[in-house]
Amino acid sequence: MFRDEKSSSSQVSLHCSDPPPGGDSSSTTTDSVSPVPNSYDSLEGGKSSVPPSVDEAKQAPPFGYGYPNSSPSHCGYNQTGMSQLSAALGGLSGVPELEVEALRPVNLLQERNLLPLRPLEAPEPHLSADLKKRLSPLLHSTFRCTLTNIPQSQALLNKARLPLGLLLHPFRDLSQLPVITSNTIVRCRSCRAYINPFVSFLDQRRWKCNLCYRVNDVPDEFMYNPVTRSYGEPHKRPEVQNSTVEFIASSDYMLRPPQPAVYLFVLDVSHNAVEAGYLQVCCQTLLENLDRMPGDTRTRVGFVTFDSTIHFYNLHESLSQPQMLVVSDIDDVFIPTHDSLLVNLKESKELVRGLLTALPGMFFQTRETHSALGPALQAAYKLMSPTGGRVSLFQTQLPTLGHGLLQSREDPNQRSTTKGVQHLGPATDFYKKLALDCSGQQIGVDLFLLSSQYSDLASLACVSKYSAGSIFYYPSFHHVRNPAQLDKFRKDLERYLTRKIGFEAVMRIRCTKGLSIHTFHGNFFVRSTDLLSLANVNPDSGFAVQMSIEESLADTSLACFQAALLYTSSKGKRRIRVHTLCLPVVSQLSDVYAGADVQAITCLLANMAIDRSISSSLSDARDALVNAVVDSLSAYKSTVSNLQQSGLIAPASLCLFPLYVLALLKQKALRTGTSTRLDERVFAMCEFKTQPLQQVMRMVHPNLYRVDAMSDQVGMLRSTVPQPHLLHLTAEKLTREGAFLMDCGSVFYLWIGKCCNQMFIREVLGCPNHASIPPNMTHIPELENPQSERLRAFLAWLQDSRTFSSTLHVVKDDASGKTSFFQYLVEDRSESAFSYYEFLLHVQQQISK
């Protein structure tokens, strides 16, 4: 998809090839080889060895569920110049009106107010009413495609110069999820796809697969509908009525009895850790949430602490108090006893509580500054290997002893460089190899890094990337000096401990015959061409997939994608969650542009750019992003050239594309010329690769609102939450008389103008005037007045759209803290980066070369 600046004629794939030894990317091409037996491949069901019958091979071309093999159509509104536009778009005779609106040429240099009034929604697929009602209303936040109209050939996709891929959030929390218990899980005999709303029933006894087109028999049990309690209507079964379902799996889907929930906490107790004060908060939060952790009567827990030595804790129920066992030989770590280090939580709960209460005081006087992180992780691996489970690792500094020790690689003088950024990849392959070993034993490792000093996150992150773990980073954590991060850590840890979890999981993505997957992005290990190994799966992680079109789709009018996640629940049940997405296939270039999902495209390109920055260089990644805009707008211009020649023209569907790419170039992960700590840059890269689409978009292009003038009349939601309009991210939109809220995903900024209404300041912040607002204010007091209630309701509504707590910073427009706020005003010029208008001129110049 991306091409290099230096060679505009040849396309260069953005996904990196095999990294060098110690090299790293959290995306994986599908030719990866698993170091562990590929036993799960047959378990979830790969390609069946049963060939289609001769009769089936000769059958008519693939069906379209009664959907005509033509461009998608739907109702819309008339617009002047439609025939002229239709002619300009390749002579389409029946261009649907809303598609014409999506294709309306926008001169970006003239039309400046392009943001919608509300945050952008996912585009609706142009499907028939019957098909559309079968798509779950929440599917757009689970399963998004960069193009909601699928090109019928790779040649057509290449002409559009847009990437084809999927953004998935497969295990997200759902308020409504049909759960199906059945002795028979109906699947295609050929491709092993699960029956879904987009299959075709030829009659009561036969159904045709919507992915490979094989005709399958309907099992007798499937003839009965448990919802209506009727017989003979298989097309009304819940599996065929819902695009997202979850099956309770039988023993056929198990390699071994389902494992219990097993949690091991590995805690840094060096002087650095004690001084930062995280241990007290961590232990207290654990104490408060022990009974809320997912699991059942079999749940097991264990604790390991480390500094220059490794400390294990015997928590056998027969003991009167926990017993510490110290292993000082960190070069050859061994487990002192296998019986009582991972204990049944229910049976040993009082001992666990006693340990958590005592731990902070046990190391309070320590002067031990070293960190044997690598050996501690090796011990965790040995301890967890028999069962699998989750390792929660808390680290506060650079590892300095034993295997996996690291040296500082950051040069503070290079933080503002406009040249290449070094050391974005790992310094050693120790953590990646350990993660792959963990993945093979169904162990996921989650990393909490709480450090104000450089800790080489580029190396440490590998232990989570390749074991399907999560990464949390608190760059200036201190229990006294940074109360906002202390509060965020506490709330994040509470969510982390209590959120749903799946163990020993695999995920397979299937798609219509002719489409193929070639690169995955996220935290996982690839076992085979389309199977991801997820030792743990959590509801907050997202994944991305790049795709290509290997065979023409001209014979079908629909393309389908299915993600199946097989996992063990915390209560020991084997379950399969299945999401199926159906999109129309189109033959016209104009339809491809009309169906472009600009946010999904931006997120996929962000993943690709992160890979490029690690495998090649940051400057190459930045050039490739600019080229993505140039190429797509140039290709569009060539299709509408007889309509309008001057200006920088984009279809309405892509009118925000240059803005989003400019915002991406100014984001911490990819920016140059602005002082950026290496660990903070690497963490931002990790976030792009693992966060769901909605959270990534808030990071790329924050939402800005004016909040001092909200009233009960301004766009109320459910009559309780005000909905102020979105503002462009430029200082032009700020006034000294106003108050503005910026939502950056993990942080909110409330900017208070110097001349802001004193009544607002008094009623919302509880301060008499602007001058009296404290410099480090991080919360909104609960005051009983309409202004306070409106703002707090709006903040709570925004917070509800994400799972982890966002910090809040009140920023005065005369404070030094406003720098952090103004860096997000991406449309304005900075010392080292274009303004939005300058960027548009640059793109126009590149197109006209």
N, C-alpha and C positions, 0 to 999 in steps of 0.2 A: 504494500500500500504506500509506504513512504518511499520517497526517492531522495538521493543526495543532491545537494545544491550543485555539486560539480558536474553531475551528469544528468541532465533533464530528460534525456531520451530513454534511458533505461530505468526500469523500476527496481528498487532495492527493498527486499522484504525487511520489515522493521523488527521481526522477532529474531533474537540472536541465535546463532548456532551453538553447538556444544561449548560451554565455557571452558577456559583453560583450567588446569589444576588449581583448585582454590577459587576459581572464578565462580560467579554466582548470578543467577537470575531466578526470580520466583515464577517465571513462566517456563513452560516446558513444551518443546516440540514433541510430536507423537512418536518419534522414533527412540524415545528413552527406553532403557532396559532396566528392569527391576532387579535389585540384588536379592530379592526374596522370592520364594515360589509363587507363581502367578495363580494361586489356587482360587482367589476370589473372582477371577475372570469367568470361570465356568459357573461359579455360584450364582452371580447375578444374572448370568446368561449372555454370553457373547454371540457370535455368529453360530447359528445352528448348523449342524452337519447335514441336516435333511435338505436335499435339493428340491426346488420346486418341480412339480410334475410337468410332463410335456404339455398337457392340456393347459395348465396355468401359464406356461411360458408363451403359448400362442394366443392368450386371451387379448381382448381389445385393449387399447391404450388405457393408462391409468384413469380412473374415474375422478370426478371433481365434486363428489357429494352433491350432485345435482346442481353444481355451480358452473355457469357457462364459462367456456375457455376463452375469456376475453378480458379486457381491462376492467378492473373493479369499478363499480358504480354505486352511487348513493345520492340521497337528496341533498340539495344545497340551495344556493340563491343565485339569481342571475347577475351578470356583471357585464358592463359595457366592454366592447372590444373583444368579446369572447371568440368570435370567428377569426379575428386577426391573430389572437394569441394561439388559437388552436392550429392555425396554419403555420405559425412560426415554430410550433413545437413538434414539427415532423409530420404535419398533415393528419393528425388524429381527427377522426370524424365525430367522435362522441366523447369528448373530454368531460368527465364529471365536474360539476361546478365547484365543489369544494377542492378538488384537485387543482382546478385552475387557480383558486385562491392560494393554495400551497405553492403554485408555480408563478404567482404574480411577480414580475420583475421588480426588485427593490434596488434603487440607486443608493448604495450605502453612504456615499459621500454627501447626499442631500437629505436623506431621511435619518435623523439623529435619534428620535424617540422610538426605539424599536422594542424596548422591553414591554412585556405584557403587564397588565395591572396586578396580576396575581402570579405566583410562581408557576412556571411552565408545567403543563401536564403532558403525559405521554400521548403521542398521536394515536388516534383510533385506527385500528386496521380497517381497510375498506373491504369488509366482508358482507355477505348476505345477512339479513336479519336473523335467519335461523342459526347460522354459524356464530354470529356475534353473541347471541344470548348464551351460547355454550361456553364462552370464555369467562372464566372467573373474574368478577369485578376487581379483584386484588392482584390479578396476574401481572398487570403492568409494573407492580413493584417487586415482582418475583422473577419475571422472565421478560426481558426486553431485547429486541433485535434492532441493530443499527438502521436497518432498512425495513419498513413495514410493507413495502412492495418488493418482492424478491425478483431480481433480474433472472430471465430464463436461461442466460448463458454467462460464462466467465467473460466472454468478449464484451457483452453489454455492461457487465460490472466494471470492467477495465475502462470503458468509455466514460462512465460516470465519475471515475477517480474517487470513489468513496469506499470505505472499508465495510466488509460484511462480517458481522460477528454478533455474539450474544452476551448480554449482561445478566447474570443469575444471582439470586438471593434465595437459595433453595430451601433453607431450614428456618426461614424467618418465622417469628411468632405470628400465628394466625388466630383471629377470633372465631372464625368458622372454618372447620376442616372436616369434610366427610371422611369418617373412618370406617373401613369395610372389613368385616370378618367373614371369610369364606374359605371353604376347603379348596376351592379352585380359583386361582388367580389366572385370569384368561390372558394369554399372550400369543403373539404371532409365532407360528412354528418355524418361520424362516429367520426373521431379524430379531425376534424375541421382544419386540415392542409390546407394551402393555395396552390392552384395549382402552379406548378413550373416546371422547365425544366426536372425533373427526373420522372415525372408521365408517365404512359403508356396509349396511346390512343388505345383502342380495335377497335374502328371504329370512324366515325365522331361524333357519338352521345354518346359515353361512354368513360370514362377515369378511370384508376385504380390508387388509391392513393399509393404513394411510401413509406408511413409510416405504414399504417395499412392494405393496400391491398384491401380496399373496392372498389367496382365498383360504380361509380357515373355517373349521367347523365350530359351531356354538355348542359348548358342553351342556349336558342335560341340566346340571345344577344352575347354570346361568339363565335358564328359561324362567326361573322363579325370581320375582322382584320382591325383596324383603321390605321395601318401603311401602309399596302399594298392596303387598301380600296377594299379588295376582300372578298368573302363570301364562306364559306364551308371549311376553312382551320384553324381550332382551334389550331392545333399544331404549327402554325406560329405566334400566338399572342405574344406580348412582354412578358407577364407573363411566357410563356413557352419557351422563348428564352434567358432569363436573370436570373442568379442565385441571383441577388440582384435587387429588385424593390421596388417602393414606391407607395402605393395606396392612393388616396384621399378618405377618408371614408365618408360614409353617416351618417345620424342621428341615424342609428341603432347602431353605435359605440359610442354613447354619453349617459352619465348619466344625463348631464345637458348641457345647452348651453356652448360652449367652452369659457374658462376663458380668460380675457385679460392678457397681460404680466404685472405682478405686481412685482416691485422691491423695497425692503425695505433695507436701509443701516443703520446698527447698529454700532456706532462708539465709541470706548473707548477715552475719553477726559481727563483722569486722568493726573496728573503731569508726570508720567512715559511715557505716550503716547506723551505728548507735547514735553518732553525732547528728545525723540527718533526722533521726526520730521516727523513721517509718515503722520500726518493729512494734512499738507500742500501739500505733494505729492499726497495723495489720493484725496483731493478735486480738485486739479488742473487737475489730470487725468480724474476725473469725468466730470469736466467742458468741457474738450477737446473732450469727447466722448459721451456726452448726446445725440447728434443727430445720433450716430451710434449704440446705443443700440437696439437690436432686438425688434420689436413691430410694432404697427400701431396707428391709431388715438385714440384707447382706452387705450394705455399704461399708467400705473399709477406708481407713485413713492412716497416714504416717507422716512423720516430720524428720527432716534432716537439716541441721544447721552447719555452717562452715565459715572458717576464716583461713588460717594456714593449715588447719586440720579439719577432719570431717567428724561431725557428732551425730550419732544415731540415738533414738529414744525408744527404750523398751516400754511398751504401754500394755503389757499383758494384764488382763483383768484381775489376776490373782495378786498383783503388787499393790502395796499401799500408796506408793507414789511413783512417778516416772523415773526411769533409770537411764542416765546418760552413758553411752558407750562411745569412746573416742578412738578414731583410727587416724594415726599420725603418718602412716606410710602412704603418702599421696601418689607415689609413683606406681604402686600396685595395689589399688583399692580393693578391699574385700568386705563382705557383709558379715558383721560379727555374729549375728544370729538370724535365722530365716523365719523364726516362728512368731515373733511378737513385735516386729517393727512396723508391719502393716496390720492393723487390728480392726476388728468389727466395731464400728462407731457406737452402735447401740450398747454393746457389752462393756466397752471401755470409755464411755462418755465422760465419766467423772475424772478419770486419769487425763484424758485429753483436755478437759477444762482446766485441770490443775497445771498442766504443762503450759498452756497458752497464758494462764495468769502469771506464771513464774518466769517465762522466757525473757521478757524485756529486762527484768532485774538481774537475771543470771549473767548478762554480758555488759551490764551498765558501766563497770569499771575497766572494761577491756582496753588494752593499748595495742592490740594486735592489728596491724595495718594491712597485712597481706590477704589476698583472695585466691583460694584454690578452687575456682569455679569449675574448671574442666573435670578434675577428680570428683567433685560433688555430683556433677551430672553423670559421670560414669557409675558412681554408686547408685544414683537414682535409677539408671537403666538396669543395673543388675537386680535391684530390689523389685522393680516393676515388671520385669520380663515374663515371669510366670503367668501374670494375669492381664497385663495391659492396663490402661487407664490414663489419668491426667496428672502431669507434673506441673506444679505452679512454682515458677522460679522467680525469686526476688533478688535483684543484684544492684549494688550501688557504686561500683567502680570498675576499672580495668582489671581483668584477671592477671595476677602477677606470679602465680606459682603453678607448677605441675603441667600436665598436658593442657593444651589450649591457652597457655599464657600469651599475652599480647603486649605489644609495645605501642606507645603513642605514635600515631601517624599524622596527626593534624598539625598543620602550620597555621597558627592564628593570623599570620600576616597574609595568608592566601584566602581568607574568608570572603573578601570583596572582589576577588579576581574576576576579570572578564574573559580570562583564558580558560584553559581546561581545569576542571575540578578533579583532583586526584583521590584515590582510595575510596571510591564508591562501592567497590567489590570487597570481598573478605580477604584478610591477610593470611588465612590458613583454611584448609579444608577440614580441620578437626570437627568443627561444629556441624558442618553439613553431613559428614560421615556418621557422626553420632546420631543426628536426626534421622538419617536413613535406617540406621539400626533400630532406632526407636519405632519408626513407622512399621518396620517389619514385625515388631512385637506388639503392635496396636497401642503404642504409647505416644501421646501428644504432649508437647512441651509448650507452655505459655510463659512468656517472658515479661516481667515487670522491671523496667530499668528506671531507677530513681537516682539520678546523678546530676550534679552541677558541673562535673568535669567530663572531659572526653573519655568515653568508655568503649569506643570502636563498635558501635551498633551494627555497622556493615558486616562485621564478623559474627557478633553474638546473635544477630537476627536469624542466621541460618538454622539455628537449632529449632526455631519455631516455623520458619518457612517450609522446611521439608518434612516436618512432622504434623502439618496441618494445625499448628498452634496459632495463638494470638500474640500480638506485641503491644505493650503499653509503655509509654515513655513520659516521664515527668522530669523535664530538663533542669529545673531549678528547685527541686523539692527540698523543703526544710520545714519542720513542724512548727517553727516559730516565725521565721522570716517570710514564709510564703503561705499564708493561710488559705488563699484561693486554691493552690495545688493540693494542699492538705485535704481540703474539703472534696476536691475532685477525686483524689485517690480513694478516699473513704467511700464515696458514692459509686465510683467505678468498681471497686472491690466488692461492694455489696451486690451490685448487678452481676458481676462475674461469678460470684459464689452461688447465686440463687437462680441464674438463668438455666434454661433447658440445656441438656447436653446429650449428644449421641455418641456411642462408642463403636469401635471396630466397623467403621462405615466405608462404603465405596459408593461412588457416583458415576453413572454412565450417561452420556448424552448421545442420543440417536437422532438422526435427521432423515428427511426424505431422500430416497435413492437419487444420486446425482450430486448431492451436497456432501462436503467432507470437512472435518475439523483438522486444523493443522497446528494450532498453538493454544495452550491454556495459560491463564494468568490467575495467580492467587497463591495461597499456602496449602500445599498438598504434595503428593508424589504420584507421578503417572506410572501406572502398572502396565498398561497396554495402550493401544492407539486411542481408545475412547473411554478408558476406565481410570478414575482418580481414586487414590487411596487416601482416606481421611481417618487417621487413627481416632481423632475426636472431631465432631462437627458441632458448631454452635450457631445460634440464631442470628448472630450479628455479622457474620462473614459473607462477603460477596466474591464472585468469580467472574472471569471474562474468558471468552472463547473467540478465536479468529477462525473464519471459515472460508472455503473457496467452493467454486462450482465446477466439478470435474466432468459432469455429463449434462447435456442440454436438458432443461426442464420444459421444453416446448410442448410435450404431450400432456402436461398436467396444468391445472389452473390454481392448485394449492400446494404450498410447501409447509411441512410440519416439523416441529422440533420437540423432542421429549427428553426430559431430565429425570432420571430415576435414582433416588437416594436410598440405599439399603443401610440400615443402622440398627444398633441395639439401644433401646431406651434405658434411662437410668433405673428403671424398674425391671430390667431383664427381659423385655419383650423385643422380638425381632420385627422391625417395621420397614415398609417401603413407601416413601413419599414420591409421588409421580406428578410432574407438571407437564402439560402438553400445550404447545403454542401452535396456532395455525395462521398462516399469512398467504395472501394472494401472490401468484406468479404473474409477472408482466413482461411484455415484449418491447415496450417503448421506453426510450431513455427518459422522456419527460415524466413517465409514471414512477421511475426509480427515484428521481428528484422529489416528486410529490410525496413520496412515502419516507423521506429521510427523517430519522429521529435524531435531531441535532445534539441532544444531551447524551444519548447512547454513543453516538459517533465520537463526541468529545472524550467520554470516559474510556472508550476502547483505545483511542489514539494516545491518551495519557498513559495507559498500560504499555503500549508499544514504545512510547518515548522513554519511559523508565528503563525498559530493556535496552534500548539503543544507547542510553547514556552510560550504562554499565558495560555493555559489550563493545562499544565503540568509544564515544565521548559525549559529553554534555552538549558541546557545540553542534555535533552531528544531529543529536536528538532535537535541538532547538531548530536547526535548519529544516529538518524533516517535518516538523509541525507547521512551519511557515509554508513549506511546499505543499502540504496537504490542503491548505486553504487556497493557495495559488492554483493548484491543479484542478480542484473541484470547481472553483468559480470560472476558471478558464474553459473547462469542458462545458459548463452550463452556458457560458457566453456564446460558444460556438453553435449551440443549438437555437439560440434566440437572436443571433446577430442581425437578422433582417428586421428585428423589432426595435432595437435601441442600441446605438453604437457607443455613445459616450458614457462616462462615469464608470463606477465599479458596481457591476450588476450581480445580484444574487437572487435566487428564488426565495420567496417568503419563508419556505420551510428551512432554509439555511441562513437566513438573514442574521442570526446571532452567532453563526459559526466563527467569523473573524474575531468577534468580541470574546468568545469563550477561549479561543486559542491564545489571544493576547493575554487573557487572565491566567491561562495555564503557564505561559512563558514567564509571568511575574510571580508565580507561586513558589513557595520555599523550595520545593523539590527541584525545580528547573531554572530558577532565576540565576542571573549572573550580575556582578557589579554591585550587589547589595550584601552587606555583611551577613553571612549565614554560617552558623556552626555546622560542622560536618555531621555530627550525630543528628541534629535537627533536620538537616536536608535528607539524610538517609531515612529517618522516621517518616517524613512526609512522603517519600517514595514508597515505603511499606504501606502507608495508609491508602495511597492510590491503588495499590495492587490488591487490597483486601477489603476495602469498605464497599458497602452497597452503593448503587448509583446515586441515590438521593443525597447521601452524605458526601460523596465525592464532589457532586455539583455545588454543594454549599461551600466546600473547601476551595473549589476553583473560582466560583463567582458568587460571593456572599450576597445575601438579600439585605437591602437597605430600606428602612421605613422611617417616615416622620411620625413621632408618637406623642408630641405635645399637643396636637390638635385633634386627637381621636375623640369622637363623640358617639353617642348611642345611634346616631344616624349613619355613621360611616361603615357601610358594608358589613353589617353584623353577621356572624356565623352562628347559627342555632340561637340567635337572639341574645347571646351572652358574650361572644368573643368578637371584638372589633377587628376589621380586616383593612388596615391601611394599605395604600397602593405602593407597589415597588418603585424605587427610585434608581436612576443610573448611578453607577459608582464613580462619581466625580465630585470634586469640591464645589462645583457650580450649583449642585443641588442642596448644599448645606447653607444654612443661614444662622447667624449669631443669635437670632431670636428664637431658634427652634431647639428641639431635642430629637435625636435620631438614633434608632436602634439598628445595629448591624449584626446579622446572624451569619457567623463564619463556620457553622457546623459544631465544632467542639468549644467554641467561645462566643459569647455575646458581648458587644461593646455598646454601651449607652453613652453617646456623645452629647454633652450639655453645652449649648452655645453660651457665650459670655453674657449675652443680653436676654437669655431665656426668661420667660415669664416666671416671676418669683412665686406666684401661686402654685405653678406646676412643681417647682423645686421643693416647695414646702410640703405640698400634698403627696408627692411621689417619693421624694428622698428624705423627707423629714428634716431638712436643713432650712434655715431662715433665708438664705440667699446663696448666690453662686460662689462667693468667696469662702463660705463656710463648708462647702462640700469637701469631705476629707480626701486626701490624695490617693488612698488605696481602697476605695469603697468597692466591695465585691458582692453586695446583695441589696435587694430592694426591700425596705421594711414593710410589714403588713399594717397599713394604715386604713382606717375605716372612712374612706371617701371615694366618690365615683372615679376620679382620675387614677388613684392608686389601684383600685379594683380592676379598672379597664386594662391598665398596662400589665398588671400581674396575670390577668386572665389571658392576655395575648402571649406573654412569655411562657405561661404554662402550656398553652396550646402549641406553641412552637416546640417546646421541650418534649411534648407527647409524641412528636413525629420522629424521635430518635430514642435509642435504647440507653445510651450512656449520658450521664449528666454533663451539661455544658456549663463552664464557668462564666461569670458575668463580671465585667469591669466597667465601672463608671468613669468616663474620661472627660475632663474639663478641657475646653479649647485653648486654655493657656498653660496646659500642663505638658511636661516632658513626655508623659505617657501617650500623648496623642499621636506620636510617631507610629506606634503599633496599629492605631486605627487608620491613619492615612495611607499606610502601605497597601491597604486593601482597595483603595480608590483606583482601580486598575485602568480607568479611562484617562487618567491624568498622566502627564509626563513625569518621569523621574530622572535622576542624573544619568542613569545607565539604560533607560528603556523608553521606547516610543510612547507617546500618547495614543489613544485609540485612533484619532484622525490621522496622525502620522503613520500609524501602522496600516491603515487603509490605503494611504498614498503609496506606501512601500509595496503592498500587495498589487495595487494597480500597475505600478512600475514593472514588477516582475511579470505580470500577465502580458504586458505590451512589449516585452523584450522580443 
